[in-house]
Amino acid sequence: MKGFLSKISIFISTLSKWGSLFLFFIMFALPMAEAIHSFQKFKKDSNPIHFKLTAIVEPESIKLGERFVLYVKIELSEGWHIYSLYTKGVEKQPLATEIFLHSDKFVAHGMWEEPAPVIAWDGALGKVVKTHQQVVEFRRWYSPVESLDSGLYQIKGDVVFRACNNKVCNLPKKISYVTELDVLGDNN
């Protein structure tokens, strides 16, 4: 009888080790494998998006006291959209596109202007939002500060936006732009 109990005790302890490994596998390995698989599905999309950002000023040269327009154009792959600069109502939209100018040499006049956004259902967010698709051009008026000397100046800035299709949204993307403005002296 002692031999039988000894064999059962060894069997139970072996079973307990395997049971622990089985429990560990169920609790940790399977959910982790599923999470990695889900993340890879989210990360890999068969249609990679492409962005093209262009910035220009109009006119390309001005005299002190005159104004110019900064145009920022974003081109997106088909099926993708970005969000409007402005939201309706008091709710701030965390996905709103933002445009920055990094210079204290130019004074802004008014707000950024955008074409009429498309109001559409966004499947990735599960709500109706204001979007721009394929090609969108933003503009804003500026003038040089009065103390600016004549010369060629770089105008640098960033556009921060989130591109989405109706299945997924990418993380916010920041793209820099650079263009030039020639500020003429009084005798030009």
C-alpha positions as CSV (number, residue, x, y, z in Angstrom):
1,M,0.0,0.0,0.0
2,K,2.9,2.4,0.8
3,G,4.3,1.8,-2.7
4,F,0.9,2.6,-4.2
5,L,0.5,5.9,-2.2
6,S,4.1,6.8,-3.1
7,K,3.4,6.4,-6.8
8,I,0.2,8.4,-6.5
9,S,2.0,11.2,-4.6
10,I,4.7,11.3,-7.4
11,F,1.9,11.3,-10.1
12,I,0.1,14.2,-8.3
13,S,3.2,16.3,-7.9
14,T,4.1,15.7,-11.6
15,L,0.5,16.6,-12.6
16,S,0.7,19.7,-10.4
17,K,3.9,20.9,-12.2
18,W,2.2,20.3,-15.6
19,G,-1.0,21.9,-14.3
20,S,1.0,24.9,-13.3
21,L,2.7,25.2,-16.7
22,F,-0.7,24.7,-18.4
23,L,-2.3,27.4,-16.2
24,F,0.7,29.7,-16.9
25,F,0.3,29.1,-20.6
26,I,-3.4,29.8,-20.5
27,M,-3.1,32.9,-18.4
28,F,-0.1,34.6,-20.0
29,A,1.2,33.1,-23.2
30,L,-2.1,32.9,-25.1
31,P,-3.3,36.5,-24.4
32,M,0.2,37.8,-25.2
33,A,0.2,35.9,-28.5
34,E,-3.3,37.2,-29.3
35,A,-2.2,40.8,-28.4
36,I,0.8,40.5,-30.7
37,H,-1.3,39.1,-33.5
38,S,-3.9,41.9,-33.0
39,F,-1.2,44.6,-33.0
40,Q,0.3,43.2,-36.2
41,K,-3.1,43.3,-37.9
42,F,-3.5,46.9,-36.7
43,K,0.0,47.9,-37.7
44,K,0.2,46.3,-41.1
45,D,-2.3,47.7,-43.6
46,S,-2.3,46.5,-47.2
47,N,-2.6,50.2,-48.4
48,P,0.3,52.3,-46.9
49,I,-0.6,55.9,-46.8
50,H,1.5,58.6,-48.4
51,F,1.6,62.2,-47.5
52,K,3.0,65.1,-49.6
53,L,3.2,68.5,-48.0
54,T,3.9,71.6,-50.0
55,A,4.2,75.2,-48.7
56,I,4.4,78.4,-50.8
57,V,4.0,82.1,-50.3
58,E,2.1,84.5,-52.6
59,P,3.6,86.8,-53.7
60,E,7.1,85.6,-53.4
61,S,8.5,89.1,-52.6
62,I,6.9,92.0,-50.7
63,K,7.8,95.4,-49.4
64,L,7.6,96.2,-45.7
65,G,4.0,96.9,-44.7
66,E,2.6,94.6,-47.3
67,R,1.0,91.2,-46.7
68,F,1.5,87.8,-48.1
69,V,-0.4,84.5,-48.0
70,L,1.1,81.3,-46.8
71,Y,-0.4,78.3,-48.5
72,V,0.0,74.8,-47.0
73,K,-1.1,71.9,-49.2
74,I,-1.4,68.3,-48.0
75,E,-2.0,65.4,-50.5
76,L,-3.1,62.0,-49.1
77,S,-3.5,58.6,-50.7
78,E,-6.9,57.6,-51.8
79,G,-9.2,56.4,-49.1
80,W,-7.5,58.3,-46.3
81,H,-8.6,61.6,-44.7
82,I,-7.4,64.1,-42.2
83,Y,-9.5,66.2,-39.9
84,S,-10.6,69.8,-40.1
85,L,-8.8,72.6,-38.3
86,Y,-12.0,73.6,-36.5
87,T,-14.7,71.7,-34.8
88,K,-18.3,72.7,-34.4
89,G,-19.7,73.3,-31.0
90,V,-17.6,73.5,-27.8
91,E,-16.2,70.0,-28.0
92,K,-12.5,70.1,-28.9
93,Q,-11.6,67.4,-31.4
94,P,-8.4,65.7,-30.4
95,L,-7.7,64.8,-34.0
96,A,-8.0,68.3,-35.4
97,T,-5.2,69.3,-37.8
98,E,-2.9,72.0,-36.5
99,I,-0.5,74.3,-38.4
100,F,2.4,76.1,-36.8
101,L,4.7,78.8,-38.1
102,H,8.1,79.0,-36.2
103,S,9.1,82.6,-36.6
104,D,8.7,85.8,-34.7
105,K,9.5,87.8,-37.9
106,F,6.0,87.5,-39.2
107,V,2.6,88.6,-37.8
108,A,-0.5,86.6,-38.5
109,H,-3.7,88.3,-39.7
110,G,-6.8,86.3,-39.1
111,M,-7.2,82.5,-38.6
112,W,-6.1,79.7,-40.9
113,E,-8.7,79.2,-43.7
114,E,-9.6,75.8,-45.0
115,P,-11.9,74.6,-47.8
116,A,-15.3,73.4,-46.7
117,P,-14.8,70.1,-44.9
118,V,-16.6,67.0,-45.8
119,I,-18.9,66.0,-42.9
120,A,-18.8,62.2,-42.9
121,W,-19.2,59.1,-40.8
122,D,-15.8,58.0,-39.5
123,G,-15.9,54.2,-38.9
124,A,-12.6,54.3,-37.0
125,L,-14.0,56.8,-34.5
126,G,-17.6,55.7,-34.6
127,K,-18.9,59.2,-35.1
128,V,-19.6,62.0,-37.6
129,V,-16.6,64.3,-38.1
130,K,-15.4,67.1,-40.4
131,T,-12.7,65.8,-42.7
132,H,-10.6,66.6,-45.8
133,Q,-9.7,64.0,-48.4
134,Q,-7.0,63.5,-51.1
135,V,-5.9,67.2,-51.5
136,V,-6.5,70.0,-49.1
137,E,-5.0,73.5,-49.1
138,F,-4.9,75.8,-46.1
139,R,-4.0,79.5,-46.1
140,R,-3.3,82.4,-43.8
141,W,-2.3,86.0,-44.2
142,Y,0.9,87.3,-42.7
143,S,3.0,90.5,-42.8
144,P,6.6,91.1,-41.7
145,V,7.3,92.9,-38.5
146,E,8.2,96.5,-38.9
147,S,11.8,96.2,-37.8
148,L,12.7,93.5,-40.4
149,D,15.6,94.2,-42.7
150,S,15.3,93.5,-46.4
151,G,16.5,90.1,-47.5
152,L,15.5,86.5,-48.2
153,Y,13.8,84.8,-45.2
154,Q,13.0,81.2,-44.7
155,I,9.5,80.5,-43.4
156,K,9.5,77.2,-41.4
157,G,6.7,75.4,-39.6
158,D,5.0,72.1,-39.0
159,V,1.7,70.5,-39.7
160,V,0.4,68.0,-37.1
161,F,-2.4,65.8,-38.3
162,R,-3.9,62.3,-37.9
163,A,-4.7,60.3,-41.0
164,C,-7.5,57.8,-40.9
165,N,-9.5,55.6,-43.1
166,N,-12.7,54.0,-42.0
167,K,-11.0,51.2,-40.2
168,V,-7.9,52.6,-38.4
169,C,-6.3,55.9,-37.4
170,N,-2.6,56.4,-37.5
171,L,-0.7,58.1,-34.6
172,P,-0.4,61.9,-35.0
173,K,2.1,62.8,-37.7
174,K,4.2,65.9,-37.8
175,I,5.6,67.1,-41.1
176,S,7.8,70.2,-41.5
177,Y,7.6,72.7,-44.3
178,V,10.0,75.4,-45.5
179,T,9.5,78.1,-48.1
180,E,11.1,81.5,-48.7
181,L,9.9,85.1,-48.8
182,D,12.0,88.0,-50.2
183,V,11.4,91.2,-48.3
184,L,12.4,94.2,-50.4
185,G,13.7,97.5,-49.0
186,D,12.1,100.8,-49.7
187,N,14.3,101.6,-52.7
188,N,13.3,98.3,-54.6
